[in-house]
Amino acid sequence: MISVIMPVLNEAKDLRISLELLHLSNNEELIIVDGGSSDDTMAIAAEFTDKVFQTKTGRASVMNHGAEMAAGELLLFLHADCILPENGFRIIRETLNDSGIAAGGFRLSINDPGLRFRVIETAANLRSRIAELLYGDQGIFVKKETFNKVGGYANIPLMEDIEISGKLKRTGRLALTGPPIKVSPRRWLNEGAIHTTFRDWSIAFSYSFLNIPPDKLIKYYRDVR
């Protein structure tokens, strides 16, 4: 079974559409963990699954809590603004069936026709492939056994995806698969494509190469919904 773990926070505007497009079968379960929403996120989530939890301890802890509640042997961490490709669950199973692969994620496709987004997603996918890192909006998937072995997500305010990628790389290869996952363009549209891209890359570089701790970098990050 694949346990789909979705961390949410004030996602009422888009959550219903995302969940309707998830197309779960009896071989998947949906676990939604709320980080303290003040809108109707919890009520909408309850329409789609009885496994809805709430905690106010940060996104990493939210996802770790979801993993603890998971019955599946495979875990998929799916952001609420991301849409899996039609055959996504099959791809996950086939990818993790390779004993040499520790974890995987999908190539990124920003759900907007603008040319600037083709440039951004191409650069992001190239970055992931060259650096061998998986980012949260790529739909990180991993065996529960492996996830527990590396200690899950570190309880840090951001960069938890890069941090766990480093741990997972020490246990096997990280796979970047396709067809791509579709991610909402809302961050780039709300804050500006150039500004958002430069900020995100700068934060990742500062964490990965300058060893600046996440609690110092969080002030530069604005989570837009």
Contacts in CASP RR format, 6 or more apart in sequence:
PFRMAT RR
TARGET T0000
AUTHOR 0000-0000-0000
METHOD contacts of the structure
MODEL  1
MISVIMPVLNEAKDLRISLELLHLSNNEELIIVDGGSSDDTMAIAAEFTD
KVFQTKTGRASVMNHGAEMAAGELLLFLHADCILPENGFRIIRETLNDSG
IAAGGFRLSINDPGLRFRVIETAANLRSRIAELLYGDQGIFVKKETFNKV
GGYANIPLMEDIEISGKLKRTGRLALTGPPIKVSPRRWLNEGAIHTTFRD
WSIAFSYSFLNIPPDKLIKYYRDVR
1 27 0 8 1.000
1 28 0 8 1.000
1 29 0 8 1.000
1 71 0 8 1.000
1 72 0 8 1.000
1 73 0 8 1.000
1 74 0 8 1.000
2 27 0 8 1.000
2 28 0 8 1.000
2 29 0 8 1.000
2 72 0 8 1.000
2 74 0 8 1.000
2 75 0 8 1.000
2 76 0 8 1.000
2 89 0 8 1.000
2 92 0 8 1.000
2 93 0 8 1.000
2 141 0 8 1.000
3 28 0 8 1.000
3 29 0 8 1.000
3 31 0 8 1.000
3 66 0 8 1.000
3 67 0 8 1.000
3 70 0 8 1.000
3 71 0 8 1.000
3 72 0 8 1.000
3 74 0 8 1.000
3 75 0 8 1.000
3 76 0 8 1.000
3 144 0 8 1.000
4 22 0 8 1.000
4 24 0 8 1.000
4 28 0 8 1.000
4 29 0 8 1.000
4 30 0 8 1.000
4 31 0 8 1.000
4 76 0 8 1.000
4 78 0 8 1.000
5 31 0 8 1.000
5 33 0 8 1.000
5 63 0 8 1.000
5 66 0 8 1.000
5 67 0 8 1.000
5 70 0 8 1.000
5 75 0 8 1.000
5 76 0 8 1.000
5 77 0 8 1.000
5 78 0 8 1.000
6 30 0 8 1.000
6 31 0 8 1.000
6 32 0 8 1.000
6 33 0 8 1.000
6 77 0 8 1.000
6 78 0 8 1.000
6 79 0 8 1.000
6 80 0 8 1.000
7 33 0 8 1.000
7 35 0 8 1.000
7 59 0 8 1.000
7 62 0 8 1.000
7 63 0 8 1.000
7 77 0 8 1.000
7 79 0 8 1.000
7 80 0 8 1.000
8 15 0 8 1.000
8 32 0 8 1.000
8 33 0 8 1.000
8 34 0 8 1.000
8 35 0 8 1.000
8 37 0 8 1.000
8 41 0 8 1.000
8 45 0 8 1.000
8 80 0 8 1.000
9 34 0 8 1.000
9 35 0 8 1.000
9 36 0 8 1.000
9 37 0 8 1.000
9 41 0 8 1.000
9 59 0 8 1.000
9 223 0 8 1.000
9 225 0 8 1.000
10 37 0 8 1.000
10 38 0 8 1.000
10 39 0 8 1.000
10 41 0 8 1.000
10 225 0 8 1.000
11 18 0 8 1.000
11 37 0 8 1.000
11 39 0 8 1.000
11 41 0 8 1.000
11 44 0 8 1.000
11 80 0 8 1.000
11 81 0 8 1.000
11 225 0 8 1.000
12 37 0 8 1.000
12 39 0 8 1.000
12 40 0 8 1.000
12 41 0 8 1.000
12 44 0 8 1.000
13 39 0 8 1.000
13 225 0 8 1.000
14 80 0 8 1.000
14 81 0 8 1.000
14 184 0 8 1.000
14 225 0 8 1.000
15 41 0 8 1.000
15 44 0 8 1.000
15 45 0 8 1.000
15 80 0 8 1.000
16 44 0 8 1.000
16 47 0 8 1.000
18 80 0 8 1.000
18 81 0 8 1.000
18 82 0 8 1.000
18 83 0 8 1.000
19 30 0 8 1.000
19 44 0 8 1.000
19 45 0 8 1.000
19 47 0 8 1.000
19 48 0 8 1.000
21 83 0 8 1.000
21 84 0 8 1.000
22 30 0 8 1.000
22 48 0 8 1.000
22 84 0 8 1.000
23 86 0 8 1.000
24 30 0 8 1.000
25 89 0 8 1.000
27 89 0 8 1.000
28 89 0 8 1.000
29 49 0 8 1.000
29 51 0 8 1.000
29 70 0 8 1.000
29 71 0 8 1.000
29 72 0 8 1.000
30 48 0 8 1.000
30 49 0 8 1.000
30 51 0 8 1.000
31 49 0 8 1.000
31 51 0 8 1.000
31 53 0 8 1.000
31 66 0 8 1.000
31 69 0 8 1.000
31 70 0 8 1.000
32 45 0 8 1.000
32 48 0 8 1.000
32 49 0 8 1.000
32 51 0 8 1.000
32 52 0 8 1.000
32 53 0 8 1.000
33 52 0 8 1.000
33 53 0 8 1.000
33 54 0 8 1.000
33 55 0 8 1.000
33 62 0 8 1.000
33 63 0 8 1.000
33 65 0 8 1.000
33 66 0 8 1.000
33 69 0 8 1.000
34 41 0 8 1.000
34 42 0 8 1.000
34 45 0 8 1.000
34 52 0 8 1.000
34 53 0 8 1.000
34 54 0 8 1.000
34 55 0 8 1.000
34 62 0 8 1.000
35 54 0 8 1.000
35 55 0 8 1.000
35 56 0 8 1.000
35 57 0 8 1.000
35 58 0 8 1.000
35 59 0 8 1.000
35 62 0 8 1.000
36 54 0 8 1.000
36 55 0 8 1.000
36 56 0 8 1.000
42 52 0 8 1.000
42 54 0 8 1.000
45 52 0 8 1.000
46 52 0 8 1.000
51 69 0 8 1.000
53 65 0 8 1.000
53 66 0 8 1.000
53 69 0 8 1.000
55 61 0 8 1.000
55 62 0 8 1.000
55 65 0 8 1.000
57 155 0 8 1.000
58 155 0 8 1.000
58 157 0 8 1.000
59 158 0 8 1.000
59 160 0 8 1.000
60 153 0 8 1.000
60 154 0 8 1.000
60 155 0 8 1.000
60 156 0 8 1.000
60 160 0 8 1.000
61 153 0 8 1.000
61 155 0 8 1.000
63 77 0 8 1.000
63 153 0 8 1.000
63 160 0 8 1.000
64 152 0 8 1.000
64 153 0 8 1.000
64 155 0 8 1.000
67 75 0 8 1.000
67 144 0 8 1.000
67 147 0 8 1.000
67 148 0 8 1.000
67 152 0 8 1.000
70 144 0 8 1.000
72 144 0 8 1.000
73 143 0 8 1.000
73 144 0 8 1.000
73 145 0 8 1.000
74 92 0 8 1.000
74 93 0 8 1.000
74 96 0 8 1.000
74 141 0 8 1.000
74 142 0 8 1.000
74 143 0 8 1.000
74 144 0 8 1.000
75 141 0 8 1.000
75 142 0 8 1.000
75 143 0 8 1.000
75 144 0 8 1.000
75 147 0 8 1.000
76 92 0 8 1.000
76 139 0 8 1.000
76 140 0 8 1.000
76 141 0 8 1.000
77 136 0 8 1.000
77 139 0 8 1.000
77 140 0 8 1.000
77 141 0 8 1.000
78 84 0 8 1.000
78 139 0 8 1.000
79 136 0 8 1.000
79 137 0 8 1.000
79 139 0 8 1.000
79 183 0 8 1.000
81 137 0 8 1.000
81 183 0 8 1.000
81 184 0 8 1.000
81 186 0 8 1.000
81 225 0 8 1.000
82 137 0 8 1.000
82 139 0 8 1.000
82 181 0 8 1.000
82 182 0 8 1.000
82 183 0 8 1.000
82 184 0 8 1.000
83 111 0 8 1.000
83 181 0 8 1.000
83 182 0 8 1.000
83 183 0 8 1.000
84 106 0 8 1.000
84 139 0 8 1.000
84 181 0 8 1.000
85 91 0 8 1.000
85 106 0 8 1.000
85 178 0 8 1.000
85 179 0 8 1.000
85 180 0 8 1.000
85 181 0 8 1.000
85 182 0 8 1.000
86 179 0 8 1.000
87 179 0 8 1.000
88 106 0 8 1.000
88 179 0 8 1.000
91 106 0 8 1.000
91 177 0 8 1.000
91 178 0 8 1.000
92 141 0 8 1.000
95 101 0 8 1.000
95 104 0 8 1.000
95 141 0 8 1.000
95 175 0 8 1.000
95 177 0 8 1.000
96 103 0 8 1.000
96 104 0 8 1.000
96 141 0 8 1.000
96 142 0 8 1.000
96 143 0 8 1.000
98 175 0 8 1.000
100 172 0 8 1.000
100 173 0 8 1.000
101 172 0 8 1.000
101 173 0 8 1.000
101 174 0 8 1.000
101 175 0 8 1.000
102 142 0 8 1.000
102 146 0 8 1.000
102 168 0 8 1.000
102 169 0 8 1.000
102 171 0 8 1.000
102 172 0 8 1.000
102 173 0 8 1.000
102 174 0 8 1.000
103 134 0 8 1.000
103 140 0 8 1.000
103 141 0 8 1.000
103 142 0 8 1.000
103 143 0 8 1.000
103 146 0 8 1.000
103 165 0 8 1.000
103 168 0 8 1.000
103 174 0 8 1.000
103 175 0 8 1.000
104 134 0 8 1.000
104 140 0 8 1.000
104 141 0 8 1.000
104 142 0 8 1.000
104 174 0 8 1.000
104 175 0 8 1.000
104 176 0 8 1.000
104 177 0 8 1.000
105 134 0 8 1.000
105 138 0 8 1.000
105 139 0 8 1.000
105 140 0 8 1.000
105 141 0 8 1.000
105 174 0 8 1.000
105 175 0 8 1.000
105 176 0 8 1.000
105 177 0 8 1.000
105 181 0 8 1.000
106 138 0 8 1.000
106 139 0 8 1.000
106 176 0 8 1.000
106 177 0 8 1.000
106 178 0 8 1.000
106 179 0 8 1.000
106 180 0 8 1.000
106 181 0 8 1.000
107 125 0 8 1.000
107 128 0 8 1.000
107 138 0 8 1.000
107 176 0 8 1.000
107 177 0 8 1.000
107 178 0 8 1.000
107 179 0 8 1.000
107 180 0 8 1.000
107 181 0 8 1.000
108 121 0 8 1.000
108 124 0 8 1.000
108 125 0 8 1.000
108 128 0 8 1.000
108 135 0 8 1.000
108 137 0 8 1.000
108 138 0 8 1.000
108 180 0 8 1.000
108 181 0 8 1.000
108 183 0 8 1.000
109 121 0 8 1.000
109 180 0 8 1.000
109 181 0 8 1.000
109 182 0 8 1.000
109 183 0 8 1.000
110 117 0 8 1.000
110 120 0 8 1.000
110 121 0 8 1.000
110 182 0 8 1.000
110 183 0 8 1.000
110 184 0 8 1.000
110 185 0 8 1.000
110 188 0 8 1.000
111 182 0 8 1.000
111 183 0 8 1.000
111 184 0 8 1.000
111 185 0 8 1.000
112 185 0 8 1.000
112 188 0 8 1.000
112 189 0 8 1.000
116 193 0 8 1.000
117 185 0 8 1.000
117 188 0 8 1.000
117 193 0 8 1.000
120 188 0 8 1.000
120 193 0 8 1.000
120 197 0 8 1.000
121 180 0 8 1.000
123 197 0 8 1.000
124 135 0 8 1.000
125 176 0 8 1.000
125 180 0 8 1.000
127 133 0 8 1.000
127 201 0 8 1.000
128 134 0 8 1.000
128 135 0 8 1.000
128 138 0 8 1.000
128 176 0 8 1.000
129 176 0 8 1.000
131 208 0 8 1.000
132 165 0 8 1.000
132 169 0 8 1.000
132 174 0 8 1.000
133 161 0 8 1.000
133 162 0 8 1.000
133 165 0 8 1.000
133 166 0 8 1.000
133 174 0 8 1.000
134 140 0 8 1.000
134 161 0 8 1.000
134 165 0 8 1.000
134 168 0 8 1.000
134 174 0 8 1.000
134 176 0 8 1.000
135 161 0 8 1.000
135 162 0 8 1.000
136 161 0 8 1.000
137 181 0 8 1.000
137 183 0 8 1.000
138 176 0 8 1.000
138 181 0 8 1.000
139 181 0 8 1.000
140 161 0 8 1.000
140 164 0 8 1.000
142 168 0 8 1.000
146 168 0 8 1.000
146 171 0 8 1.000
149 171 0 8 1.000
150 164 0 8 1.000
150 167 0 8 1.000
150 168 0 8 1.000
150 170 0 8 1.000
150 171 0 8 1.000
151 167 0 8 1.000
152 164 0 8 1.000
152 167 0 8 1.000
153 160 0 8 1.000
153 163 0 8 1.000
153 164 0 8 1.000
154 160 0 8 1.000
154 163 0 8 1.000
154 164 0 8 1.000
156 163 0 8 1.000
156 213 0 8 1.000
156 214 0 8 1.000
156 215 0 8 1.000
157 214 0 8 1.000
157 215 0 8 1.000
157 218 0 8 1.000
158 203 0 8 1.000
158 214 0 8 1.000
158 217 0 8 1.000
158 218 0 8 1.000
158 221 0 8 1.000
159 203 0 8 1.000
159 204 0 8 1.000
159 207 0 8 1.000
159 214 0 8 1.000
159 217 0 8 1.000
162 204 0 8 1.000
162 207 0 8 1.000
162 208 0 8 1.000
165 174 0 8 1.000
168 174 0 8 1.000
186 224 0 8 1.000
186 225 0 8 1.000
187 196 0 8 1.000
187 224 0 8 1.000
188 196 0 8 1.000
188 197 0 8 1.000
190 224 0 8 1.000
191 199 0 8 1.000
191 222 0 8 1.000
191 224 0 8 1.000
199 220 0 8 1.000
199 221 0 8 1.000
202 220 0 8 1.000
203 217 0 8 1.000
203 220 0 8 1.000
203 221 0 8 1.000
206 212 0 8 1.000
206 217 0 8 1.000
207 213 0 8 1.000
207 214 0 8 1.000
207 217 0 8 1.000
END
